[in-house]
Amino acid sequence: MEFYILITDTKECKINNFILDSISGYIEASTGKKILLRELSSNKAYEWVFSKTIINEETKNWISTFLSSHNIDCNFIKSGKNRKKKLLLADMDSTIIEEESLDQLGKLIGKEKNIIEITEDAMNGIIDFEEALIRRVRMLKGHSADILELLKEKININVGAKELIKTMNFNGSKTILVSGGFTFLTEHLKSILGFTYAHANSLEIIQQKGKIPKLSGKVIEPILNKNSKLEYLRMYTKKYRLNDTDTICVGDGANDIEMIKNADFGVSFNGKKILDKEANIHFKNTNLRGLLYAQGYSDKEIIK
């Protein structure tokens, strides 16, 4: 087992000599060990491998507090020999894409405020995900199915998503998009980003001869929920004869807790507090490339 300090910042790219010297100087003063931070990306990502006993909690707290004051992410990562993971499960909404897809559908039909309120409660674990999904989808009843195609044109892919999927695919990993959202969008993203598989819910569409297809306001059962994400994690781990240490999962809300808790690297990406408590890696100032840096990839190894 090896232990790493990973410091990252892709928002402002401000990991300069002052930051690096402050970190290395403090560690050297407190441990008596000369250290050299390995550069993964200039001004964006650096790491240092250390033994478990060399850094105490006081040193960790100082490093975390110092970096947090500069809006730089700090993660203490432990990993066995399988640091580069063979299986990625990624949430879609506010993770692979910037938006919450149902919120955007609400905007297209003039019910954005009503839907966003329910989304927030579900993301924070205040109400059950399945209940929240059914209530929000019900508001879409009677609207033209054309809004689904329109949404595809309006969504924005989060920075680093393309590199994350391409790099892991290139290195022989399986990449899975698993969402409580909808197949019309996950299949679209699977096609353009190159996910190995994609899983989501399906919206029921009413098609009558000579009429424009409309949304029924219902989700076709069975409904994919937080337990489904964990089931897919276990299914693909078994399918490809992998160990739990081969897995990395990323999400941002309560619906992602179970898969995050059961992954070797469980990543909270701009996550809600309820998810932050369960994740062992957190990114607030780092784009999705951070998942590659966490696995030890440097920029020269990342596929663009």
N, C-alpha and C positions, 0 to 999 in steps of 0.2 A: 504494500500500500504506500502510495506517495501522496504528499500534501502540497498544494499550490496556493499561492496568493495570486489572484487574477485581478488586475485593475484595468478598467475600460471606460472609454468615453468617446462615442462617435457623433455626439450632438455638436460639441464645440471643439473637439479634438485638441484639448488643452493639457494633455499630459506632457509637460515640458521638463526641462532639467531641474527646475526648482522642485517640482513634485517628486521626480525620481530620486533626487538627492535627499530630500526630506525623508522619504520612506526608507531608502537604503541606510541613511545615516542613523535613523532611529533604531532600525533593526540591528545594525552593527554595534551601536552603543549598548543596547539591552542584551545582546547575545554574545558579543565578542567575536562574531563570525563575519567575515568579509563576504558581501553578496554582490551579485551582478544580475540585474533584472533582464530577462530575455525579451527582446522586442518582437512582438507578433505583428504589430502595425504601428508605423511611426506616428507618435502623438495620440494614438488611439487605444493601443492594447499592449500590456506588458505582464509578464508572469515571473514568479520565482518559486522553485521547488525547495521544500524544506522538510526536515524530519519532524515527526509529531511532537517530540519533546522540546524542540529548540525554541518554539514560540509559545508563550503563555497567554492567558486570557487578557491580561493587562496590555500586552503588546498588540494583540488583535484588536482590542477596543480602541486603542490610540490610533492605529492605522485606519480603522473603519470611520472613526469620528473625523479624522483629518481629511480623508478623501471625500466623505459626505459633505463636509463644509465647502468643498470645491466642486460639488456636483459631479463627482467621479464615482463610478460603481466599483465596489470592492467585494470580491467573493473569495471565500476560503473553500477550496475544492479538494476533496479526497478522491483518489481513484486508484484502482488496481491496474492490471496490465491492459485492460480494455478501455482505455481512455477515449479512443476514437470509436464512437458507437456505431453499431450495425443496424439499429432500428430507431427511427424518429417518428413520433406521433405528434402532430401539430393541430391545435385548435385553429379555426378559421377567423371568426369575427374578432376584430381588435387585436389579432395576432398576425396571421398571414396577410390579412387586409386591414386597412386603417379603420374601416367602418364596422358598425353593427348592422348587418344586412337587413334585419327586420325593421330597425329604426329607419333605414333609408327607404324601405318599401312604404313605411308609414308616412314619410315625407312626400312620397309620390302621390299618395291618396289624401293628403291633407290631415292626417291623424298622427303626425310625428310626436307631438307632446304626449298624447295618451299612451303610445307604444313605448316611448323612451322611459317613462315613469316605471312601467312594468319591467322593462329590461334592466334598469338599475337595481330594482329590488331583487331580481333573480340573480344578477351578477354578484351582489353582495350577500347572497344567501338568505335574504329576508323571506322570500316566497319560493316554493318549489319550482324547479325549472320546467317540469312538464306542464304544470298549471299555468305558468307564465307563457309558455309557448302556445298553448291552446287559446288562451285569452287574446293574445296578440294576433294570431292567425285568423281568429274569428272576425277581426276588424277588416280583413281583406275581402270578405265575402261580397260577391257580385262585381268585383272589379276585373277589368280585362287582364288576361294573362300576358298581354304585351308588356306590362310593367316589369316582368321578370327579365325580358331581353333588355329593356331600358336600364335596369339596374346594373347589368353586366358592364355597360358603357360608363357607368358613374363611379364604380368602386376603384379604390387605389390600393395597389399592392405595397405592403410595407417595405421599406428599404432593407436590403439584406436578404429578403426571402428568396430571390432568384439564386443568389450565390450559395445560400444555405442548401437548397434542394439540389442544385447542380453539383456542388462539391461532395455532398454525401452520396449522391447517386454514382458519381465518378469513382468514388472509393468503395463501391460495392455495398452500400447500405440500402435498406428498404425505407422509403419515405411515405408516410401515411397521413393524409389529411382527414381528420375526423371531427365532425361538427354537429352541433345541435341545430345548425342552420339547414340549408336546403340543397338538394342534389343539383338543381339547375345551375347553382353557383359553384359548388365543389367540383363538379365535372368540368366546368369552364376553367377553373384554376388548375385542376389536374392536367388539363390539356396544355395550358400555356406555361406552367411551371415545371411540369415533368414529375409530379408525384407518382409513386408506384401504384398506390391505391387511394381511393377517396370514399368516404362514407358519410351520409347525412340523412336528414328527413326528407320526405317527399310531400309536396303540396298537391292536394286533390284539385284537378282541373275538370270543369264541366264542358264537354264538347257536344254541341248540338248542330245538326246539319244546317248549313246556311247561316249560322250565327258565329259571332266572335267568341272564342274560348274564354271562359271566365273562371275565376277562382271561387271554389265552393266555401272557403272559410274553414276548411278542415285539413288536418294532417293525416296522411295515410299511415295507419298503424302497421307494425309496431313503431313506437316513438323512440328515437335515439336520445338517450339522456346521459347523465354523469356516469351511471353504472355501465352503460354501453361502451364508453370510452375505455374504461378499465378492461372490459371484456375483449375489446379489440387489441389492446396491449397484450393481454395474455394469449390471445389467439395467434397473433403474429409471432410472438416470442416462441410459441410451441411450433408453429408452422415452419419456421426457419431454424429451429433447433438452437435457439439462442439462450443465453443466460440473462438474468435480471441486470447484470452489470453491463450488458450490451445496449441498454436502452436510454434514450433521452426523450423527454416529453416537454412540451411548451404550451402554455395557455395564459389566461388573464383573469378568470373568474371562478366563482364557486362551482360551476359545472365541470371544471377541470381538476378539482381537488383529488379525486380518486386516482386518476392516471398519474398525476404529479407525485403523489405520495408513494406510488409503487414503481416509479422509474428510478434508475440509478442516479441520473441527472434530472431532477425535476425543476424546470425553469419557470419562474413567474416573470412574464414580460409585461412591464407596466401594469402589474397585476393589482387586484383589489386586496385590501388588508386580509381578508379571510383566506385568500390563496397564499399570500406572502408567508403566513404562519406555517404553511405546509411545505413550501418549496425550499430546496437547498441551494438554489442559485437564483439571484434576483438581478434584473436589468431595468433601470429607470432612465439611464442616460446613454444607453447602448442599443443600436439597432440589432436586427436578427443575425448579423454576423457574429454577435456575441456568443451564440451557440457554437459556432465554429472555434472561436478563440477559447472557449471553455474546454473544448476537446483537444486543444493544443495546436490547432491549425494556425499557420502564419499567412500573411497576405500572399506570399509567393506560392502557397499551396491551394489558394482559394480560386475556384473556377468562376469566371465572370460570364 
